[in-house]
Amino acid sequence: MVLALTAAAIVFAVTGTASSSVSSPAASPKGQKVFLLGCTNANPWCNGFNRSLAGGLEKAGVKVTVLTANFDPVVQAQEAAQAISQHPNAILSHVADPIAAIPWIKRATAGGIKVIPVDTDVGPKVLPLVTANLMPNHCKLGTFAAINIQEGLKKQGAAIKGNVILITGTQSQVHVQTRIRCFKQQLAKTPGLKIVENQDGNWDAIKTGTIATQLFAKWRGKGGIQGAYGMADYQAAAISASAKLAGIPMYPQSPKGLVVTGSNCAGTGMKAIKSGEMYGGATQSPILEGRDFVPYVLKVLEGQKIGTRITTPVARLTRANMNKYLTVCNY
């Protein structure tokens, strides 16, 4: 599937913050052991990412063991202890909580194990403790979400003003905090828009739908909600479903209405954008992100230095350009 995506793949060409330098002699990654401490496979984005990253490494001959946790730092610490006891060459981790992870990261590195956080941003306190940190541009993902709300309301022809809600991923994660911060910075350029709720949906569609239903009821007599940000596409789609049940019109399905946006891409979100029940999202695909991380992990296993903070680019996604990304955003 990926080989046929040459046009879309260009968008996801990986960029790094530091150039590579080769250590000599280089080790072969073939036969090396890696643990991936991934987020739960019950989450569709995580399932796609875990399969993409582990599968790409296995094709290169790396022996990969995948352990997953539902964004729970306690469970992740237990899995890290299990991984460390097996003395792998590297531990890749979708870090649930960077500060909580410090003890096991230190134990791993003291034992000569390379630690590479993936997708998540561990922040400045933890970054010096790890070998490298691979992630998408989380700030742009938050910025794009705010732009989608601003643009969607502007297209409705009235003054851009109203109440905005956020239902986010796990807020103990640095990259979630980054998306929130950059969303707020962009939204502040439109003074008429006010964030009235910012709630942690823990990357869970069911929890997100429950929160959205409560918030729509709470604000019904207080001016209502004009913009909503679900941090993952399936969270945004859950917000749209709750709005539909509450009888709230959505834009662009209706000429005027609630503007809902995500900040990655998934099949549920693409379907909602096509039907006009979501305004847009962004092109953070777990399949391509995992694929783009593989060469960097292999370089680390070979003994190369790749820089400490590597990011992959993302693009804003709306109904106008969604056809370019249908394949990479359905997984």
Buried (B, 14 or more C-beta within 10 A) or exposed (E): EBEEBEEBBEBBEBEBEEEEEEEEEEEEBEEBBBBBBBBBBEBBBBBBBBBBBBBBBEEBEBBBBBBBBBBBBEBBBBBBEEBBEEEBBBBBBBBBBBBBBBEBBEBBBEEEBBBBBBBBBBBEEBBEBBBBBBBBBBBBBBBBBBBBBBBBBEBBEEEBEBBBBBBBBBBBBBBBBBBBBBBBEBBEEBEEBBBBBBBBBBBBBEBBBBBBBEBBEEBEEEEEBBBBBBBBBBBBBBBBBBBBEBEBEBBBBEEBBBBBBBBBBBBBBBBBBEEBBBBBBBBBBBBBBBBBBBBBBBBBBBBBBBBBBBBBBBBBBBBEEBEBBEBBBBB
